[in-house]
Amino acid sequence: MDRSDKRIYTLSSEKPVVAVLKTGVPLVLGMFVMVFYNLVDTFFIGKLNDDYQMAAVNLGYPVMMIMIAVGNMVGTGGSSVIARFLGAGDTDKAEHTLCMGYVLTLVNSLALGAAGLLFLQPLVSVLGAAENTFGYTADYVSVLLAGGFFLMGNYTFGQLMRAEGSVKYSMIGMMTGAVANIVLDPIFIFGLSMGVKGAAVATVFGNAAGSAVMVFLYIIRKTILKFHAVNFRPDFGLIMEIYRVGIPASLETAFSAATFVVLNNLAVDYGELAVAGMGISQKVMSFGSYIYQGFAAGLQPLMGYNCGAKNFDRMLKLLKANVLVTGAVEIVVMVIFGIFAPVIIGRFTINPVVIRYGCRVLRANMFILPFVGATSSSRATFQSMGKPLYALGITIVRQGVLYIPLLLLMNTLFDFYGLIWAQPVTELITMIGALVLMTGFLKSARNNVQDLQAG
């Protein structure tokens, strides 16, 4: 069995738990590496012993989230379309979709970067930067916007590559970028005395290295799908299908960025050191977040392929396996965070006030981890099936109907503790609703297919 056959076998026939582990674990490991883009920035900025620069990295993070949201729009939409075409046996359409993904990434990054730099000052104000953090935040954000193609590309290109089951190659690209970022951070931050701006420059160069590796792998034909010059011509039908699935997926990350801004603006009332502590804890939480996001992203090509093949019974089994595997791993991570919170936060700052705030936030937020895997798996399944409105509905309920109102209410009633416990309450409620909706939808689809076959 050659490499292409093995990848297709994993998508179509591998035992559900094994398939989930094969597609999910390498992706989780690769996404752990992606965490270092922000954790490494936070670590080295912490060595400056300047909590205002530390806070600036946190305040600028929503901009990176927005860029990822736009990249996710193309990556999720494109990977869903690619997987369904592969499941239906149409490799030509899958390759055309791949090329459209690259074109759209370039266009979107140029538009977003130009708009952000044009309105940089009001943007930084909206992010919640105060007098001591405004300049640092502006420096950090401006570099990210200028390097938008690479930040978005590294994320998007990895998703498109994973759609064909080439998880290993996607991970190689992400790891290359992260290693480059680790090497470059101290050079720009300390060696060139650029501070927080140097951290952003290193992040851009790191993502550029990761993007270049993935492009190179396509060029030397290590992948199932190939680049063909003719496929870079616009196909508006494919573009519309990419956006039809991708826009709701990008809105999910955009909603997260919006709630992040609301959270930071509320946290400022407790002091800029509270923002710094919250920022460190949220970066640490990224390790837990990337576990469920990695398994959900790994699930997507499995679901997309089997949706194209109309194998809904296998999809139900894959969903169950993904929820169980993700939940078990996240419980272990939650226990580690709870026990070692002071040690973990203390690796990034020596300020006892920042450490105290960081521990409070980490020990509250860790309780979301057993719940969010089921929610993200359900959203990924809807996206892979070309049913983005269902995924968007889950996101709107989670972020708009539940989280933001709970943030405001619990902050008013319980001060800082209410602020940090609003998310665990939100995630528990969302998980129950998402699983009920997803399993009901798959069972209905399976029964419809069985009825057609019987008829």
C-alpha positions in Angstrom: 0.0 0.0 0.0 1.6 3.3 -1.1 1.5 6.6 0.9 -1.7 7.8 -0.8 -3.5 4.5 -0.2 -2.6 4.6 3.4 -3.9 8.1 3.9 -7.2 7.2 2.1 -7.5 4.0 4.2 -7.2 6.1 7.4 -10.0 8.3 6.2 -12.3 5.6 4.9 -11.8 2.3 6.9 -9.5 2.6 9.9 -10.9 1.8 13.3 -12.5 5.0 14.7 -10.3 5.4 17.7 -7.1 4.6 15.7 -8.2 7.0 12.9 -8.9 9.7 15.4 -5.4 9.2 17.0 -3.7 9.0 13.6 -5.1 12.3 12.4 -5.4 14.1 15.7 -2.2 13.3 17.7 0.3 14.6 15.0 -1.9 17.7 14.6 -2.1 18.3 18.4 1.7 18.0 18.6 2.0 20.4 15.7 -0.4 22.8 17.3 1.6 22.6 20.6 4.4 24.0 18.5 2.1 26.8 17.3 1.5 27.7 21.0 5.1 28.7 21.2 4.6 31.6 18.8 2.8 33.3 21.7 4.3 31.5 24.7 7.8 32.1 23.6 7.0 35.8 23.0 5.5 35.9 26.5 8.5 34.1 28.0 11.2 36.4 26.5 9.2 39.6 27.0 8.9 38.4 30.7 12.7 38.5 30.9 12.6 42.2 30.3 10.9 42.5 33.7 8.5 45.1 32.1 4.9 44.1 32.9 3.6 46.8 30.5 5.2 45.1 27.6 3.9 41.8 28.9 0.4 43.3 28.9 0.8 44.7 25.4 1.4 41.2 24.0 -1.9 40.1 25.6 -3.8 43.3 24.4 -2.5 42.7 20.9 -3.5 39.1 20.8 -7.1 39.7 19.5 -5.5 41.1 16.3 -3.7 37.8 15.8 -7.0 36.0 16.5 -8.8 38.1 13.8 -6.1 37.2 11.3 -6.4 33.6 12.2 -10.2 34.0 11.8 -9.7 35.2 8.3 -7.2 32.5 7.6 -9.6 30.0 9.1 -12.3 31.2 6.7 -10.3 30.0 3.8 -8.7 27.0 5.6 -11.9 25.5 7.0 -13.9 26.2 3.9 -11.3 24.9 1.5 -10.5 21.8 3.5 -14.2 20.9 3.8 -14.6 21.2 0.0 -11.3 19.3 -0.7 -12.3 16.4 1.6 -15.7 16.1 0.1 -14.3 16.1 -3.4 -11.8 13.4 -2.4 -14.5 11.3 -0.8 -16.5 11.6 -4.1 -13.4 10.7 -6.2 -13.0 14.1 -7.9 -9.3 14.8 -7.5 -9.3 17.6 -10.2 -11.8 19.7 -8.3 -9.9 19.1 -5.1 -6.7 20.4 -6.7 -8.5 23.5 -8.1 -9.9 24.2 -4.6 -6.4 23.9 -3.1 -5.1 26.6 -5.5 -8.1 28.9 -4.8 -7.2 28.7 -1.1 -3.8 30.1 -1.8 -5.1 32.9 -4.0 -7.7 33.9 -1.4 -5.2 33.9 1.4 -3.1 36.5 -0.5 -6.0 38.7 -1.3 -7.5 38.6 2.2 -4.1 39.3 3.9 -3.5 42.4 1.8 -6.9 43.8 2.5 -6.8 43.1 6.2 -3.3 44.5 6.6 -4.1 47.7 4.7 -7.2 48.4 6.7 -5.6 47.6 10.1 -2.5 49.9 9.5 -4.7 52.7 8.2 -6.8 52.7 11.4 -4.0 51.6 13.8 -4.6 54.3 16.5 -8.3 53.7 17.0 -7.7 50.0 16.7 -5.2 50.0 19.6 -7.7 52.1 21.7 -10.5 49.6 21.1 -8.1 46.8 22.2 -8.1 48.3 25.7 -4.6 49.8 25.7 -4.0 52.4 28.4 -1.4 55.1 28.8 1.4 52.8 29.8 0.7 50.1 27.2 -0.5 52.1 24.2 2.8 52.5 22.4 3.9 48.9 23.0 0.6 47.6 21.8 0.8 49.7 18.6 4.3 48.5 17.9 3.3 44.8 18.3 0.1 45.1 16.3 1.6 47.0 13.4 4.2 44.3 12.7 1.6 41.5 12.8 -0.6 43.4 10.3 2.3 44.0 8.0 3.2 40.3 8.0 -0.4 39.1 7.7 0.1 36.9 4.6 2.6 34.7 6.5 0.6 34.5 9.8 -2.6 33.6 7.9 -0.8 31.5 5.4 0.9 29.2 7.9 -2.5 28.5 9.5 -4.5 28.2 6.3 -2.0 26.1 4.3 -1.8 23.6 7.1 -5.5 23.1 7.1 -5.6 22.6 3.3 -2.8 20.1 3.6 -4.6 18.2 6.3 -7.7 17.8 4.2 -6.0 15.1 2.1 -4.7 13.3 5.2 -1.2 14.7 5.0 -1.1 15.5 8.7 2.6 14.8 9.1 3.7 17.3 6.4 1.4 19.9 7.9 3.1 19.4 11.3 6.5 19.7 9.7 5.6 23.1 8.4 4.3 24.3 11.7 7.2 22.9 13.7 9.7 24.6 11.3 8.0 27.9 11.9 7.9 27.6 15.7 11.6 26.6 15.9 12.5 29.6 13.8 10.5 31.8 16.1 12.2 30.4 19.2 15.6 31.1 17.6 14.7 34.6 16.4 12.9 35.9 19.5 16.0 36.6 21.7 17.9 38.0 18.6 15.2 40.6 17.9 14.0 41.3 21.5 17.5 41.5 23.2 20.2 41.4 20.5 18.6 44.2 18.5 16.9 45.8 21.5 13.5 45.8 19.8 11.5 44.6 22.8 7.9 43.7 22.2 8.2 44.9 18.6 11.0 42.4 18.1 8.8 39.6 19.4 6.3 40.4 16.6 9.0 40.5 14.0 10.2 37.0 15.1 6.6 35.7 14.9 6.2 36.9 11.4 9.5 35.4 10.2 8.7 32.1 12.0 5.3 31.9 10.2 7.0 32.8 6.9 9.4 29.8 7.4 6.5 27.4 8.1 4.5 28.6 5.1 7.5 28.2 2.8 8.0 24.6 3.9 4.4 23.7 3.1 4.6 25.3 -0.3 7.8 23.5 -1.0 6.3 20.1 -0.1 3.6 20.7 -2.7 6.1 21.8 -5.3 8.2 18.6 -4.9 5.0 16.5 -5.0 5.1 14.9 -1.6 1.4 15.4 -1.3 -1.6 13.7 -2.8 -2.9 16.9 -4.4 -0.6 18.9 -6.7 -0.2 22.5 -7.8 -1.1 23.1 -11.5 -0.8 26.6 -13.0 -4.2 26.4 -14.7 -5.9 25.9 -11.3 -4.9 29.3 -10.1 -7.5 30.8 -12.5 -10.5 32.0 -10.6 -13.4 29.6 -10.2 -16.2 31.6 -8.6 -18.3 28.6 -7.9 -15.5 27.1 -5.8 -14.8 30.5 -4.2 -18.4 30.8 -3.1 -18.5 27.3 -1.7 -15.2 28.0 0.2 -16.8 31.1 1.7 -20.1 29.5 2.3 -18.5 27.0 4.7 -15.6 29.2 5.8 -17.4 32.5 6.8 -19.3 30.9 9.7 -16.1 29.2 10.8 -14.2 32.5 10.7 -17.0 34.2 12.6 -16.4 31.7 15.4 -12.8 33.0 15.9 -14.0 36.6 15.3 -16.5 36.1 18.1 -13.7 34.8 20.3 -11.6 37.8 19.5 -14.6 40.1 20.4 -15.1 38.4 23.7 -11.4 38.6 24.4 -11.6 42.4 23.9 -14.6 42.6 26.2 -12.8 40.5 28.8 -9.6 42.7 28.6 -11.6 45.9 29.0 -13.4 44.5 32.1 -10.1 43.2 33.5 -8.5 46.7 33.2 -10.7 47.8 36.0 -8.7 45.5 38.3 -5.4 47.0 37.1 -2.9 46.5 34.2 -1.1 43.8 36.3 -4.4 41.8 36.3 -4.4 42.0 32.5 -0.8 40.8 32.5 -1.6 37.8 34.8 -4.7 37.0 32.8 -2.6 37.1 29.6 0.0 34.7 30.9 -2.7 32.2 32.1 -4.5 32.4 28.8 -1.3 31.6 26.9 -0.7 28.6 29.2 -4.4 27.6 28.6 -3.5 27.5 24.9 -1.9 24.1 25.6 -5.2 22.7 26.6 -7.1 24.6 23.9 -4.9 23.3 21.1 -5.5 19.7 22.3 -9.3 19.9 21.6 -8.7 22.1 18.5 -6.2 19.7 17.2 -8.4 16.7 17.6 -11.3 18.6 16.1 -9.2 19.7 13.1 -8.0 16.1 12.7 -11.6 14.9 12.8 -12.7 17.3 10.0 -11.1 15.4 7.0 -12.4 12.1 8.4 -15.9 13.5 8.6 -15.7 15.3 5.2 -14.5 12.2 3.4 -17.2 10.0 4.9 -19.8 12.6 4.3 -18.8 12.6 0.6 -19.0 8.8 0.7 -22.4 9.0 2.6 -21.1 6.8 5.4 -23.0 8.4 8.3 -22.8 5.3 10.5 -19.0 5.7 10.5 -19.3 9.4 11.2 -21.3 8.7 14.4 -18.6 6.3 15.6 -15.8 8.8 14.7 -17.6 11.5 16.7 -18.0 9.3 19.8 -14.3 8.3 19.6 -13.1 11.9 19.2 -15.2 13.1 22.2 -13.9 10.3 24.4 -10.2 10.7 23.5 -10.3 14.4 23.8 -12.1 14.4 27.1 -9.6 11.9 28.6 -6.6 13.8 27.6 -8.0 17.2 28.8 -8.8 15.8 32.2 -5.1 15.0 32.6 -4.1 18.5 31.5 -6.6 20.0 33.9 -5.1 18.2 36.9 -1.6 19.3 35.9 -2.7 22.9 35.6 -4.5 22.8 39.0 -1.5 21.3 40.9 1.4 23.3 39.3 -0.3 26.7 38.5 2.2 28.8 40.7 5.2 27.0 39.1 3.9 27.4 35.6 2.9 31.1 35.9 6.1 31.8 37.8 8.1 30.8 34.7 6.9 33.9 32.9 7.1 36.6 35.6 8.7 37.3 39.0 6.0 39.8 40.0 4.0 38.2 42.9 0.8 40.2 42.0 0.9 39.0 38.4 1.5 35.4 39.6 -1.4 35.6 42.0 -3.8 36.8 39.3 -2.4 34.3 36.8 -3.0 31.4 39.2 -6.6 32.5 39.9 -7.4 32.7 36.2 -5.7 29.4 35.3 -7.4 27.4 38.0 -10.8 28.7 37.0 -10.3 28.3 33.2 -8.9 24.8 33.5 -12.5 23.5 34.2 -13.5 24.3 30.6 -11.2 21.6 29.2 -13.4 18.5 29.7 -16.3 20.2 28.0 -15.0 22.1 25.0 -13.8 19.0 23.1 -17.3 17.8 22.5 -18.4 21.2 21.4 -15.5 21.7 19.0 -16.0 18.2 17.6 -19.6 18.9 16.8 -18.7 22.2 15.1 -16.0 20.6 13.0 -18.4 17.9 11.9 -21.0 20.4 10.7 -18.3 22.3 8.9 -16.9 19.2 7.2 -20.4 18.3 6.0 -20.9 21.6 4.4 -23.5 22.6 7.0 -21.8 25.8 8.3 -25.0 27.4 9.7 -25.3 24.7 12.3 -21.7 25.4 13.4 -22.4 29.1 13.4 -25.5 28.6 15.5 -23.5 26.8 18.2 -20.9 29.7 18.1 -23.5 32.4 18.4 -25.2 30.7 21.3 -21.9 30.1 23.0 -20.3 33.6 22.6 -23.2 36.0 22.1 -26.2 34.5 24.0 -24.2 32.9 26.9 -20.6 34.1 27.4 -20.7 37.9 26.9 -23.9 38.3 29.0 -22.5 36.0 31.7 -19.2 38.0 31.7 -21.1 41.2 32.3 -23.5 39.7 34.9 -21.0 37.7 36.9 -18.5 40.5 36.9 -21.1 42.8 38.4 -22.2 40.3 41.0 -18.9 38.6 41.9 -16.2 41.0 40.7 -13.0 39.4 39.4 -14.0 35.8 40.4 -17.2 36.3 38.4 -15.2 37.4 35.5 -13.0 34.3 35.3 -15.8 31.8 36.1 -18.1 32.9 33.4 -16.4 30.8 30.7 -16.6 27.4 32.5 -20.3 27.9 33.1 -20.8 28.8 29.4 -18.8 25.8 28.1 -20.8 23.3 30.2 -24.2 24.5 28.9 -22.9 24.7 25.3 -21.5 21.2 25.3 -24.8 19.7 26.2 -26.7 21.5 23.5 -24.0 20.8 20.8 -23.9 17.1 21.4 -27.7 16.7 21.3 -27.8 18.7 18.1 -24.9 16.8 16.4 -25.9 13.3 17.3 -29.5 13.9 16.3 -28.5 15.3 12.9 -26.1 12.3 12.1 -28.7 9.7 13.1 -31.3 11.4 10.9 -28.9 11.5 7.9 -28.0 7.8 8.5 -31.7 6.8 8.6 -32.4 8.7 5.4 -29.7 6.9 3.6 -30.9 3.5 4.9 -34.4 4.3 3.8 -33.2 5.2 0.3 -31.2 2.0 0.1 -34.1 -0.1 1.3 -36.4 1.6 -1.3 
